[in-house]
Amino acid sequence: METAYAGIWLLVPLLIKSGVLRWLKAITFGIATSIAPLQVFLNLFIVALCSIRRIWHLNDLTDSGLSLFTGRRSLLDQATVSRLLSSIKAYS
């Protein structure tokens, strides 16, 4: 397996120290899903780090290293990310 984005793994200690994991545990979705808020966050984090201009370009990324970084076999597609973001409960 090869990845063009192996350097993203260097950010794992920073993410752990930042406390963002604690914040993500408080998020709940208003719909039934097996996708964790952490996986949605990491997909959006990749969008920001890879300078992807629009969220719907997530569908164009097929790098296996990025997928593993999010804890999945493939990145979430744009429709799923959008659906989950819009379903976050207001009190989260």
Phi and psi in degrees as GROMACS dihedral restraints (atoms count N, CA, C in turn):
[ dihedral_restraints ]
;  ai    aj    ak    al  type     phi  dphi    fc
    3     4     5     6     1  -120.7    20    10
    4     5     6     7     1   150.7    20    10
    6     7     8     9     1  -142.0    20    10
    7     8     9    10     1   143.3    20    10
    9    10    11    12     1   -88.7    20    10
   10    11    12    13     1    -4.2    20    10
   12    13    14    15     1  -121.4    20    10
   13    14    15    16     1    34.4    20    10
   15    16    17    18     1   -61.0    20    10
   16    17    18    19     1   -29.0    20    10
   18    19    20    21     1   -63.8    20    10
   19    20    21    22     1   -18.7    20    10
   21    22    23    24     1   -63.1    20    10
   22    23    24    25     1   -26.4    20    10
   24    25    26    27     1   -66.7    20    10
   25    26    27    28     1   -20.7    20    10
   27    28    29    30     1   -68.7    20    10
   28    29    30    31     1   -15.6    20    10
   30    31    32    33     1   -86.1    20    10
   31    32    33    34     1    -8.2    20    10
   33    34    35    36     1   -57.2    20    10
   34    35    36    37     1   -49.0    20    10
   36    37    38    39     1   -59.1    20    10
   37    38    39    40     1   -37.1    20    10
   39    40    41    42     1   -64.6    20    10
   40    41    42    43     1   -43.0    20    10
   42    43    44    45     1   -62.7    20    10
   43    44    45    46     1   -39.6    20    10
   45    46    47    48     1   -67.5    20    10
   46    47    48    49     1   -44.6    20    10
   48    49    50    51     1   -70.2    20    10
   49    50    51    52     1   -25.0    20    10
   51    52    53    54     1   -69.8    20    10
   52    53    54    55     1   -20.9    20    10
   54    55    56    57     1    86.4    20    10
   55    56    57    58     1     3.6    20    10
   57    58    59    60     1   -64.9    20    10
   58    59    60    61     1   -27.9    20    10
   60    61    62    63     1   -64.4    20    10
   61    62    63    64     1   -38.3    20    10
   63    64    65    66     1   -64.5    20    10
   64    65    66    67     1   -42.0    20    10
   66    67    68    69     1   -64.9    20    10
   67    68    69    70     1   -40.0    20    10
   69    70    71    72     1   -67.0    20    10
   70    71    72    73     1   -27.1    20    10
   72    73    74    75     1   -66.2    20    10
   73    74    75    76     1   -21.6    20    10
   75    76    77    78     1   -83.0    20    10
   76    77    78    79     1   -11.5    20    10
   78    79    80    81     1   -82.7    20    10
   79    80    81    82     1   134.3    20    10
   81    82    83    84     1  -128.4    20    10
   82    83    84    85     1   144.7    20    10
   84    85    86    87     1   -93.5    20    10
   85    86    87    88     1   147.8    20    10
   87    88    89    90     1   -82.1    20    10
   88    89    90    91     1     2.0    20    10
   90    91    92    93     1  -127.5    20    10
   91    92    93    94     1   157.5    20    10
   93    94    95    96     1   -74.6    20    10
   94    95    96    97     1   127.9    20    10
   96    97    98    99     1  -156.6    20    10
   97    98    99   100     1   153.0    20    10
   99   100   101   102     1   -96.2    20    10
  100   101   102   103     1     2.2    20    10
  102   103   104   105     1   -87.9    20    10
  103   104   105   106     1   127.7    20    10
  105   106   107   108     1   -80.5    20    10
  106   107   108   109     1   148.9    20    10
  108   109   110   111     1   -55.3    20    10
  109   110   111   112     1   -33.0    20    10
  111   112   113   114     1   -60.7    20    10
  112   113   114   115     1   -40.2    20    10
  114   115   116   117     1   -66.6    20    10
  115   116   117   118     1   -38.3    20    10
  117   118   119   120     1   -65.7    20    10
  118   119   120   121     1   -45.4    20    10
  120   121   122   123     1   -58.5    20    10
  121   122   123   124     1   -46.0    20    10
  123   124   125   126     1   -65.4    20    10
  124   125   126   127     1   -33.5    20    10
  126   127   128   129     1   -64.4    20    10
  127   128   129   130     1   -43.1    20    10
  129   130   131   132     1   -69.4    20    10
  130   131   132   133     1   -34.1    20    10
  132   133   134   135     1   -60.9    20    10
  133   134   135   136     1   -41.8    20    10
  135   136   137   138     1   -63.6    20    10
  136   137   138   139     1   -41.2    20    10
  138   139   140   141     1   -56.7    20    10
  139   140   141   142     1   -44.9    20    10
  141   142   143   144     1   -69.0    20    10
  142   143   144   145     1   -45.4    20    10
  144   145   146   147     1   -69.3    20    10
  145   146   147   148     1   -32.5    20    10
  147   148   149   150     1   -90.9    20    10
  148   149   150   151     1     9.6    20    10
  150   151   152   153     1    55.5    20    10
  151   152   153   154     1    40.2    20    10
  153   154   155   156     1   -80.6    20    10
  154   155   156   157     1   124.2    20    10
  156   157   158   159     1   -71.7    20    10
  157   158   159   160     1   -33.0    20    10
  159   160   161   162     1  -134.9    20    10
  160   161   162   163     1   146.3    20    10
  162   163   164   165     1   -62.4    20    10
  163   164   165   166     1   -29.3    20    10
  165   166   167   168     1   -71.6    20    10
  166   167   168   169     1    -7.7    20    10
  168   169   170   171     1   -78.4    20    10
  169   170   171   172     1    -4.4    20    10
  171   172   173   174     1   -56.6    20    10
  172   173   174   175     1   -33.9    20    10
  174   175   176   177     1   -63.9    20    10
  175   176   177   178     1   -19.8    20    10
  177   178   179   180     1   -86.4    20    10
  178   179   180   181     1   -15.7    20    10
  180   181   182   183     1   -84.6    20    10
  181   182   183   184     1   126.7    20    10
  183   184   185   186     1  -128.8    20    10
  184   185   186   187     1    15.4    20    10
  186   187   188   189     1   -68.8    20    10
  187   188   189   190     1   125.1    20    10
  189   190   191   192     1   -69.1    20    10
  190   191   192   193     1   -29.7    20    10
  192   193   194   195     1   -65.0    20    10
  193   194   195   196     1   -39.2    20    10
  195   196   197   198     1   -67.4    20    10
  196   197   198   199     1   -39.0    20    10
  198   199   200   201     1   -61.7    20    10
  199   200   201   202     1   -45.7    20    10
  201   202   203   204     1   -64.5    20    10
  202   203   204   205     1   -34.4    20    10
  204   205   206   207     1   -60.1    20    10
  205   206   207   208     1   -34.1    20    10
  207   208   209   210     1   -86.2    20    10
  208   209   210   211     1    -3.1    20    10
  210   211   212   213     1    81.9    20    10
  211   212   213   214     1    21.0    20    10
  213   214   215   216     1  -131.6    20    10
  214   215   216   217     1   167.3    20    10
  216   217   218   219     1   -78.4    20    10
  217   218   219   220     1   -25.0    20    10
  219   220   221   222     1  -145.8    20    10
  220   221   222   223     1   158.1    20    10
  222   223   224   225     1   -67.9    20    10
  223   224   225   226     1   152.3    20    10
  225   226   227   228     1   -66.6    20    10
  226   227   228   229     1   144.4    20    10
  228   229   230   231     1   -81.4    20    10
  229   230   231   232     1   166.2    20    10
  231   232   233   234     1   -60.0    20    10
  232   233   234   235     1   -41.1    20    10
  234   235   236   237     1   -63.6    20    10
  235   236   237   238     1   -40.6    20    10
  237   238   239   240     1   -66.6    20    10
  238   239   240   241     1   -46.0    20    10
  240   241   242   243     1   -60.4    20    10
  241   242   243   244     1   -45.5    20    10
  243   244   245   246     1   -62.5    20    10
  244   245   246   247     1   -43.2    20    10
  246   247   248   249     1   -62.6    20    10
  247   248   249   250     1   -43.5    20    10
  249   250   251   252     1   -69.8    20    10
  250   251   252   253     1   -39.4    20    10
  252   253   254   255     1   -62.0    20    10
  253   254   255   256     1   -40.8    20    10
  255   256   257   258     1   -74.4    20    10
  256   257   258   259     1   -14.1    20    10
  258   259   260   261     1   -97.2    20    10
  259   260   261   262     1     1.7    20    10
  261   262   263   264     1   -63.6    20    10
  262   263   264   265     1   129.6    20    10
  264   265   266   267     1   -69.6    20    10
  265   266   267   268     1   142.5    20    10
  267   268   269   270     1   -61.0    20    10
  268   269   270   271     1   -32.0    20    10
  270   271   272   273     1   -84.8    20    10
  271   272   273   274     1     0.6    20    10
